[in-house]
């Protein structure tokens, strides 16, 4: 990953309490996994920002190296990698996601 890509990702992750790197955007997800994440966050009423990795190949590859996680979407909460679609589904179903986000947004 280039230093420029690292810096851009750092800025995005640290500038938004909930940041989602995904295919498409929150209004038009371009894959089922990205749509799952958007639907979960919308159901919980959580404000979030998105970055469409389909529009930037450098970020699309760089985010995988940044998190050491091979798949997209990727969700960050207060600058920390939370997980992808499967982890978000598990956290949502267990009730942990709402609690984690409430704590993170309150701090």
ZAGUKE-74709 format. One record per residue: residue in three letters; residue number from 1; x, y, z of N, C-alpha, C, O in turn. Coordinates in Angstrom, 3 decimals. Example, Ala and Ser with C-alpha at 12.3 -4.5 7.8 and 13.67 -1.06 7.14 Angstrom:
# ZAGUKE-74709
+------+-----+----------+----------+----------+----------+----------+----------+----------+----------+----------+----------+----------+----------+
| rest |  nr |      n.X |      n.Y |      n.Z |     ca.X |     ca.Y |     ca.Z |      c.X |      c.Y |      c.Z |      o.X |      o.Y |      o.Z |
+------+-----+----------+----------+----------+----------+----------+----------+----------+----------+----------+----------+----------+----------+
|  ALA |   1 |   13.190 |   -5.690 |    7.800 |   12.300 |   -4.500 |    7.800 |   13.200 |   -3.300 |    7.800 |   14.236 |   -3.319 |    8.465 |
|  SER |   2 |   12.850 |   -2.250 |    7.080 |   13.670 |   -1.060 |    7.140 |   12.900 |    0.030 |    7.870 |   13.409 |    1.138 |    8.039 |
+------+-----+----------+----------+----------+----------+----------+----------+----------+----------+----------+----------+----------+----------+
# end
This chain:
# ZAGUKE-74709
+------+-----+----------+----------+----------+----------+----------+----------+----------+----------+----------+----------+----------+----------+
| rest |  nr |      n.X |      n.Y |      n.Z |     ca.X |     ca.Y |     ca.Z |      c.X |      c.Y |      c.Z |      o.X |      o.Y |      o.Z |
+------+-----+----------+----------+----------+----------+----------+----------+----------+----------+----------+----------+----------+----------+
|  UNK |   1 |    0.846 |   -1.179 |    0.000 |    0.000 |    0.000 |    0.000 |    0.889 |    1.239 |    0.000 |    1.891 |    1.301 |    0.713 |
|  UNK |   2 |    0.516 |    2.197 |   -0.789 |    1.297 |    3.430 |   -0.864 |    1.049 |    4.280 |    0.384 |    0.035 |    4.123 |    1.063 |
|  UNK |   3 |    1.967 |    5.160 |    0.667 |    1.820 |    6.069 |    1.806 |    0.592 |    6.962 |    1.624 |   -0.097 |    7.293 |    2.589 |
|  UNK |   4 |    0.330 |    7.345 |    0.382 |   -0.830 |    8.183 |    0.087 |   -2.128 |    7.444 |    0.406 |   -3.036 |    8.010 |    1.015 |
|  UNK |   5 |   -2.213 |    6.191 |   -0.001 |   -3.419 |    5.393 |    0.288 |   -3.582 |    5.226 |    1.793 |   -4.687 |    5.358 |    2.318 |
|  UNK |   6 |   -2.489 |    4.936 |    2.485 |   -2.525 |    4.776 |    3.948 |   -3.055 |    6.057 |    4.609 |   -3.895 |    5.999 |    5.507 |
|  UNK |   7 |   -2.562 |    7.188 |    4.162 |   -2.966 |    8.475 |    4.720 |   -4.446 |    8.752 |    4.446 |   -5.165 |    9.218 |    5.329 |
|  UNK |   8 |   -4.892 |    8.471 |    3.242 |   -6.305 |    8.681 |    2.888 |   -7.220 |    7.795 |    3.730 |   -8.255 |    8.249 |    4.219 |
|  UNK |   9 |   -6.835 |    6.532 |    3.895 |   -7.639 |    5.605 |    4.702 |   -7.654 |    6.068 |    6.154 |   -8.711 |    6.109 |    6.784 |
|  UNK |  10 |   -6.483 |    6.416 |    6.687 |   -6.397 |    6.927 |    8.065 |   -7.348 |    8.098 |    8.271 |   -8.090 |    8.142 |    9.253 |
|  UNK |  11 |   -7.321 |    9.035 |    7.349 |   -8.166 |   10.223 |    7.450 |   -9.644 |    9.844 |    7.447 |  -10.413 |   10.349 |    8.265 |
|  UNK |  12 |  -10.045 |    8.970 |    6.544 |  -11.447 |    8.539 |    6.478 |  -11.873 |    7.826 |    7.753 |  -12.931 |    8.115 |    8.311 |
|  UNK |  13 |  -11.050 |    6.898 |    8.209 |  -11.383 |    6.097 |    9.387 |  -11.473 |    6.966 |   10.635 |  -12.346 |    6.761 |   11.478 |
|  UNK |  14 |  -10.575 |    7.931 |   10.752 |  -10.525 |    8.755 |   11.963 |  -11.462 |    9.954 |   11.923 |  -11.688 |   10.591 |   12.952 |
|  UNK |  15 |  -12.010 |   10.275 |   10.756 |  -12.875 |   11.451 |   10.619 |  -14.348 |   11.156 |   10.868 |  -15.146 |   12.082 |   11.013 |
|  UNK |  16 |  -14.718 |    9.886 |   10.920 |  -16.127 |    9.516 |   11.063 |  -16.270 |    8.454 |   12.153 |  -15.533 |    7.468 |   12.151 |
|  UNK |  17 |  -17.203 |    8.641 |   13.079 |  -17.384 |    7.638 |   14.139 |  -17.691 |    6.242 |   13.593 |  -17.193 |    5.245 |   14.115 |
|  UNK |  18 |  -18.514 |    6.176 |   12.539 |  -18.811 |    4.899 |   11.888 |  -18.509 |    5.071 |   10.400 |  -19.153 |    5.859 |    9.707 |
|  UNK |  19 |  -17.519 |    4.319 |    9.926 |  -17.073 |    4.411 |    8.528 |  -17.169 |    3.038 |    7.894 |  -16.690 |    2.052 |    8.454 |
|  UNK |  20 |  -17.792 |    2.976 |    6.718 |  -17.962 |    1.711 |    6.014 |  -17.286 |    1.807 |    4.646 |  -17.631 |    2.667 |    3.836 |
|  UNK |  21 |  -16.332 |    0.927 |    4.399 |  -15.738 |    0.771 |    3.074 |  -16.530 |   -0.339 |    2.407 |  -16.571 |   -1.465 |    2.904 |
|  UNK |  22 |  -17.159 |   -0.025 |    1.282 |  -18.106 |   -0.967 |    0.683 |  -18.141 |   -0.813 |   -0.829 |  -17.540 |    0.099 |   -1.398 |
|  UNK |  23 |  -18.852 |   -1.716 |   -1.454 |  -19.102 |   -1.625 |   -2.894 |  -20.410 |   -0.870 |   -3.056 |  -21.474 |   -1.340 |   -2.653 |
|  UNK |  24 |  -20.309 |    0.313 |   -3.657 |  -21.462 |    1.189 |   -3.772 |  -21.462 |    2.185 |   -2.622 |  -20.423 |    2.461 |   -2.022 |
|  UNK |  25 |  -22.646 |    2.722 |   -2.323 |  -22.766 |    3.664 |   -1.219 |  -24.041 |    3.367 |   -0.439 |  -24.789 |    2.452 |   -0.783 |
|  UNK |  26 |  -24.282 |    4.137 |    0.602 |  -25.414 |    3.834 |    1.482 |  -26.759 |    3.929 |    0.777 |  -27.726 |    3.291 |    1.195 |
|  UNK |  27 |  -26.827 |    4.717 |   -0.286 |  -28.079 |    4.833 |   -1.033 |  -28.213 |    3.766 |   -2.113 |  -29.325 |    3.440 |   -2.529 |
|  UNK |  28 |  -27.089 |    3.220 |   -2.568 |  -27.120 |    2.221 |   -3.622 |  -25.981 |    1.210 |   -3.445 |  -24.982 |    1.267 |   -4.161 |
|  UNK |  29 |  -26.134 |    0.290 |   -2.494 |  -25.118 |   -0.754 |   -2.323 |  -25.009 |   -1.602 |   -3.593 |  -26.015 |   -1.885 |   -4.244 |
|  UNK |  30 |  -23.796 |   -2.001 |   -3.938 |  -23.559 |   -2.737 |   -5.184 |  -23.274 |   -4.220 |   -4.973 |  -22.907 |   -4.919 |   -5.917 |
|  UNK |  31 |  -23.442 |   -4.708 |   -3.736 |  -23.347 |   -6.152 |   -3.502 |  -24.184 |   -6.495 |   -2.276 |  -24.483 |   -5.629 |   -1.454 |
|  UNK |  32 |  -24.549 |   -7.736 |   -2.165 |  -25.405 |   -8.179 |   -1.068 |  -24.785 |   -7.997 |    0.299 |  -25.480 |   -7.649 |    1.254 |
|  UNK |  33 |  -23.482 |   -8.228 |    0.409 |  -22.810 |   -8.096 |    1.699 |  -22.794 |   -6.643 |    2.154 |  -23.034 |   -6.343 |    3.324 |
|  UNK |  34 |  -22.507 |   -5.738 |    1.205 |  -22.540 |   -4.310 |    1.530 |  -23.963 |   -3.892 |    1.901 |  -24.154 |   -3.103 |    2.827 |
|  UNK |  35 |  -24.947 |   -4.408 |    1.195 |  -26.344 |   -4.107 |    1.502 |  -26.708 |   -4.577 |    2.911 |  -27.419 |   -3.872 |    3.627 |
|  UNK |  36 |  -26.234 |   -5.753 |    3.319 |  -26.493 |   -6.250 |    4.683 |  -26.041 |   -5.242 |    5.725 |  -26.776 |   -4.932 |    6.662 |
|  UNK |  37 |  -24.827 |   -4.732 |    5.554 |  -24.269 |   -3.783 |    6.520 |  -25.093 |   -2.502 |    6.540 |  -25.416 |   -1.992 |    7.613 |
|  UNK |  38 |  -25.433 |   -1.981 |    5.375 |  -26.231 |   -0.752 |    5.288 |  -27.587 |   -0.959 |    5.975 |  -28.032 |   -0.100 |    6.736 |
|  UNK |  39 |  -28.231 |   -2.072 |    5.713 |  -29.550 |   -2.342 |    6.305 |  -29.463 |   -2.422 |    7.825 |  -30.320 |   -1.878 |    8.521 |
|  UNK |  40 |  -28.447 |   -3.088 |    8.344 |  -28.270 |   -3.202 |    9.802 |  -28.086 |   -1.824 |   10.425 |  -28.747 |   -1.493 |   11.410 |
|  UNK |  41 |  -27.198 |   -1.025 |    9.860 |  -26.943 |    0.306 |   10.411 |  -28.185 |    1.189 |   10.305 |  -28.469 |    1.972 |   11.212 |
|  UNK |  42 |  -28.925 |    1.068 |    9.203 |  -30.161 |    1.847 |    9.050 |  -31.233 |    1.415 |   10.051 |  -31.907 |    2.262 |   10.638 |
|  UNK |  43 |  -31.395 |    0.116 |   10.247 |  -32.382 |   -0.398 |   11.204 |  -32.100 |    0.141 |   12.598 |  -33.021 |    0.503 |   13.330 |
|  UNK |  44 |  -30.822 |    0.193 |   12.963 |  -30.436 |    0.684 |   14.291 |  -30.422 |    2.208 |   14.365 |  -30.249 |    2.778 |   15.442 |
|  UNK |  45 |  -30.605 |    2.869 |   13.216 |  -30.608 |    4.329 |   13.204 |  -29.241 |    4.938 |   13.473 |  -29.135 |    6.033 |   14.025 |
|  UNK |  46 |  -28.209 |    4.226 |   13.083 |  -26.838 |    4.666 |   13.330 |  -26.360 |    5.535 |   12.168 |  -26.392 |    5.099 |   11.017 |
|  UNK |  47 |  -25.918 |    6.757 |   12.459 |  -25.351 |    7.581 |   11.391 |  -24.000 |    7.013 |   10.967 |  -23.186 |    6.634 |   11.809 |
|  UNK |  48 |  -23.769 |    6.956 |    9.658 |  -22.508 |    6.403 |    9.168 |  -22.148 |    7.015 |    7.835 |  -23.001 |    7.541 |    7.120 |
|  UNK |  49 |  -20.866 |    6.936 |    7.511 |  -20.355 |    7.391 |    6.225 |  -19.869 |    6.186 |    5.449 |  -19.512 |    5.162 |    6.033 |
|  UNK |  50 |  -19.855 |    6.308 |    4.125 |  -19.382 |    5.206 |    3.288 |  -18.323 |    5.695 |    2.310 |  -18.248 |    6.876 |    1.971 |
|  UNK |  51 |  -17.510 |    4.744 |    1.873 |  -16.551 |    4.984 |    0.791 |  -16.746 |    3.862 |   -0.215 |  -16.688 |    2.684 |    0.140 |
|  UNK |  52 |  -16.975 |    4.226 |   -1.462 |  -17.207 |    3.248 |   -2.532 |  -15.859 |    2.783 |   -3.089 |  -15.194 |    3.514 |   -3.822 |
|  UNK |  53 |  -15.470 |    1.564 |   -2.732 |  -14.170 |    1.038 |   -3.177 |  -14.158 |    0.728 |   -4.670 |  -13.089 |    0.563 |   -5.257 |
|  UNK |  54 |  -15.326 |    0.648 |   -5.287 |  -15.369 |    0.390 |   -6.726 |  -14.862 |    1.592 |   -7.526 |  -14.498 |    1.462 |   -8.695 |
|  UNK |  55 |  -14.842 |    2.750 |   -6.888 |  -14.403 |    3.961 |   -7.575 |  -12.916 |    4.255 |   -7.379 |  -12.399 |    5.209 |   -7.962 |
|  UNK |  56 |  -12.221 |    3.454 |   -6.570 |  -10.821 |    3.739 |   -6.277 |  -10.073 |    2.431 |   -6.011 |  -10.137 |    1.887 |   -4.909 |
|  UNK |  57 |   -9.370 |    1.933 |   -7.021 |   -8.675 |    0.641 |   -6.916 |   -7.598 |    0.662 |   -5.836 |   -7.373 |   -0.344 |   -5.164 |
|  UNK |  58 |   -6.934 |    1.800 |   -5.668 |   -5.872 |    1.892 |   -4.660 |   -6.439 |    1.717 |   -3.249 |   -5.854 |    1.011 |   -2.427 |
|  UNK |  59 |   -7.566 |    2.355 |   -2.971 |   -8.211 |    2.203 |   -1.665 |   -8.826 |    0.807 |   -1.540 |   -8.799 |    0.212 |   -0.462 |
|  UNK |  60 |   -9.370 |    0.294 |   -2.616 |   -9.987 |   -1.046 |   -2.586 |   -8.973 |   -2.094 |   -2.140 |   -9.304 |   -2.961 |   -1.331 |
|  UNK |  61 |   -7.753 |   -2.031 |   -2.649 |   -6.713 |   -2.959 |   -2.228 |   -6.111 |   -2.540 |   -0.889 |   -5.846 |   -3.375 |   -0.024 |
|  UNK |  62 |   -5.900 |   -1.245 |   -0.732 |   -5.245 |   -0.733 |    0.472 |   -6.011 |   -1.019 |    1.746 |   -5.404 |   -1.291 |    2.782 |
|  UNK |  63 |   -7.340 |   -0.963 |    1.692 |   -8.133 |   -1.190 |    2.902 |   -7.976 |   -2.629 |    3.391 |   -8.052 |   -2.891 |    4.591 |
|  UNK |  64 |   -7.760 |   -3.550 |    2.469 |   -7.553 |   -4.959 |    2.855 |   -6.230 |   -5.121 |    3.605 |   -6.134 |   -5.907 |    4.548 |
|  UNK |  65 |   -5.227 |   -4.379 |    3.184 |   -3.933 |   -4.417 |    3.867 |   -4.005 |   -3.654 |    5.193 |   -3.426 |   -4.073 |    6.195 |
|  UNK |  66 |   -4.710 |   -2.552 |    5.182 |   -4.847 |   -1.694 |    6.362 |   -5.419 |   -2.479 |    7.543 |   -4.939 |   -2.360 |    8.670 |
|  UNK |  67 |   -6.443 |   -3.275 |    7.273 |   -7.133 |   -4.029 |    8.332 |   -6.623 |   -5.455 |    8.476 |   -6.932 |   -6.142 |    9.450 |
|  UNK |  68 |   -5.842 |   -5.891 |    7.498 |   -5.437 |   -7.297 |    7.423 |   -6.676 |   -8.194 |    7.358 |   -6.733 |   -9.254 |    7.982 |
|  UNK |  69 |   -7.657 |   -7.740 |    6.591 |   -8.929 |   -8.457 |    6.410 |   -9.186 |   -8.527 |    4.907 |   -9.166 |   -7.492 |    4.241 |
|  UNK |  70 |   -9.426 |   -9.724 |    4.350 |   -9.432 |   -9.878 |    2.899 |  -10.698 |   -9.465 |    2.151 |  -10.698 |   -9.416 |    0.921 |
|  UNK |  71 |  -11.768 |   -9.171 |    2.872 |  -13.027 |   -8.932 |    2.175 |  -13.594 |   -7.538 |    2.435 |  -13.200 |   -6.833 |    3.364 |
|  UNK |  72 |  -14.531 |   -7.182 |    1.574 |  -15.259 |   -5.915 |    1.674 |  -16.736 |   -6.293 |    1.710 |  -17.151 |   -7.171 |    0.954 |
|  UNK |  73 |  -17.532 |   -5.671 |    2.548 |  -17.345 |   -4.409 |    3.248 |  -16.518 |   -4.546 |    4.521 |  -16.321 |   -5.636 |    5.059 |
|  UNK |  74 |  -16.043 |   -3.390 |    4.975 |  -15.330 |   -3.296 |    6.243 |  -15.911 |   -2.123 |    7.022 |  -16.095 |   -1.029 |    6.489 |
|  UNK |  75 |  -16.193 |   -2.378 |    8.297 |  -16.799 |   -1.358 |    9.153 |  -15.805 |   -0.967 |   10.241 |  -15.185 |   -1.815 |   10.883 |
|  UNK |  76 |  -15.672 |    0.351 |   10.427 |  -14.799 |    0.906 |   11.464 |  -15.647 |    1.713 |   12.439 |  -16.516 |    2.490 |   12.043 |
|  UNK |  77 |  -15.372 |    1.506 |   13.719 |  -16.080 |    2.202 |   14.786 |  -15.059 |    2.965 |   15.607 |  -14.186 |    2.367 |   16.235 |
|  UNK |  78 |  -15.166 |    4.291 |   15.602 |  -14.193 |    5.155 |   16.297 |  -12.760 |    4.797 |   15.944 |  -11.899 |    4.729 |   16.820 |
|  UNK |  79 |  -12.503 |    4.570 |   14.661 |  -11.152 |    4.320 |   14.190 |  -10.667 |    2.888 |   14.311 |   -9.560 |    2.573 |   13.873 |
|  UNK |  80 |  -11.473 |    2.017 |   14.896 |  -11.084 |    0.616 |   15.081 |  -11.865 |   -0.276 |   14.128 |  -13.065 |   -0.090 |   13.930 |
|  UNK |  81 |  -11.175 |   -1.246 |   13.540 |  -11.838 |   -2.195 |   12.643 |  -12.797 |   -3.057 |   13.442 |  -12.411 |   -3.689 |   14.425 |
|  UNK |  82 |  -14.058 |   -3.076 |   13.009 |  -15.085 |   -3.852 |   13.692 |  -15.298 |   -5.192 |   12.999 |  -15.401 |   -6.223 |   13.663 |
|  UNK |  83 |  -15.365 |   -5.187 |   11.662 |  -15.553 |   -6.433 |   10.941 |  -16.257 |   -6.205 |    9.615 |  -16.452 |   -5.077 |    9.162 |
|  UNK |  84 |  -16.631 |   -7.330 |    9.013 |  -17.332 |   -7.306 |    7.742 |  -18.783 |   -7.698 |    7.927 |  -19.319 |   -7.615 |    9.032 |
|  UNK |  85 |  -19.409 |   -8.117 |    6.867 |  -20.833 |   -8.423 |    6.861 |  -21.207 |   -9.499 |    7.889 |  -22.138 |   -9.302 |    8.671 |
|  UNK |  86 |  -20.502 |  -10.621 |    7.897 |  -20.847 |  -11.717 |    8.812 |  -20.733 |  -11.297 |   10.274 |  -21.596 |  -11.627 |   11.089 |
|  UNK |  87 |  -19.676 |  -10.576 |   10.601 |  -19.478 |  -10.129 |   11.979 |  -20.556 |   -9.122 |   12.363 |  -21.067 |   -9.151 |   13.482 |
|  UNK |  88 |  -20.900 |   -8.238 |   11.440 |  -21.963 |   -7.256 |   11.714 |  -23.297 |   -7.952 |   11.963 |  -24.048 |   -7.561 |   12.857 |
|  UNK |  89 |  -23.588 |   -8.978 |   11.178 |  -24.840 |   -9.736 |   11.372 |  -24.847 |  -10.381 |   12.752 |  -25.846 |  -10.308 |   13.468 |
|  UNK |  90 |  -23.734 |  -11.015 |   13.129 |  -23.644 |  -11.662 |   14.447 |  -23.817 |  -10.649 |   15.579 |  -24.565 |  -10.889 |   16.526 |
|  UNK |  91 |  -23.123 |   -9.523 |   15.473 |  -23.201 |   -8.501 |   16.513 |  -24.611 |   -7.916 |   16.601 |  -25.104 |   -7.630 |   17.693 |
|  UNK |  92 |  -25.248 |   -7.743 |   15.458 |  -26.612 |   -7.212 |   15.432 |  -27.581 |   -8.210 |   16.084 |  -28.391 |   -7.832 |   16.931 |
|  UNK |  93 |  -27.492 |   -9.471 |   15.687 |  -28.426 |  -10.481 |   16.199 |  -28.269 |  -10.702 |   17.698 |  -29.241 |  -11.020 |   18.383 |
|  UNK |  94 |  -27.057 |  -10.537 |   18.209 |  -26.815 |  -10.739 |   19.640 |  -27.160 |   -9.501 |   20.467 |  -27.223 |   -9.570 |   21.695 |
|  UNK |  95 |  -27.385 |   -8.367 |   19.793 |  -27.662 |   -7.129 |   20.505 |  -26.407 |   -6.347 |   20.873 |  -26.493 |   -5.224 |   21.370 |
|  UNK |  96 |  -25.255 |   -6.935 |   20.631 |  -23.992 |   -6.294 |   20.998 |  -23.691 |   -5.056 |   20.159 |  -23.087 |   -4.105 |   20.654 |
|  UNK |  97 |  -24.105 |   -5.059 |   18.903 |  -23.768 |   -3.952 |   18.015 |  -24.360 |   -2.644 |   18.518 |  -23.658 |   -1.635 |   18.584 |
|  UNK |  98 |  -25.627 |   -2.644 |   18.869 |  -26.275 |   -1.424 |   19.367 |  -25.515 |   -0.898 |   20.588 |  -25.229 |    0.294 |   20.692 |
|  UNK |  99 |  -25.203 |   -1.796 |   21.490 |  -24.483 |   -1.408 |   22.718 |  -23.106 |   -0.835 |   22.392 |  -22.727 |    0.202 |   22.937 |
|  UNK | 100 |  -22.361 |   -1.486 |   21.521 |  -21.021 |   -1.030 |   21.141 |  -21.073 |    0.357 |   20.518 |  -20.256 |    1.220 |   20.837 |
|  UNK | 101 |  -22.037 |    0.564 |   19.628 |  -22.147 |    1.846 |   18.941 |  -22.574 |    2.940 |   19.895 |  -22.054 |    4.054 |   19.832 |
|  UNK | 102 |  -23.527 |    2.637 |   20.791 |  -23.966 |    3.644 |   21.770 |  -22.805 |    4.091 |   22.633 |  -22.631 |    5.286 |   22.870 |
|  UNK | 103 |  -22.010 |    3.145 |   23.105 |  -20.845 |    3.470 |   23.925 |  -19.842 |    4.302 |   23.132 |  -19.330 |    5.308 |   23.622 |
|  UNK | 104 |  -19.570 |    3.873 |   21.909 |  -18.577 |    4.564 |   21.069 |  -19.019 |    5.989 |   20.727 |  -18.207 |    6.914 |   20.754 |
|  UNK | 105 |  -20.295 |    6.164 |   20.409 |  -20.784 |    7.487 |   20.025 |  -20.921 |    8.415 |   21.224 |  -20.895 |    9.636 |   21.071 |
|  UNK | 106 |  -21.066 |    7.847 |   22.413 |  -21.175 |    8.663 |   23.626 |  -19.813 |    9.169 |   24.094 |  -19.729 |   10.152 |   24.829 |
|  UNK | 107 |  -18.752 |    8.496 |   23.667 |  -17.416 |    8.879 |   24.152 |  -16.801 |    9.978 |   23.326 |  -15.682 |   10.410 |   23.606 |
+------+-----+----------+----------+----------+----------+----------+----------+----------+----------+----------+----------+----------+----------+
# end
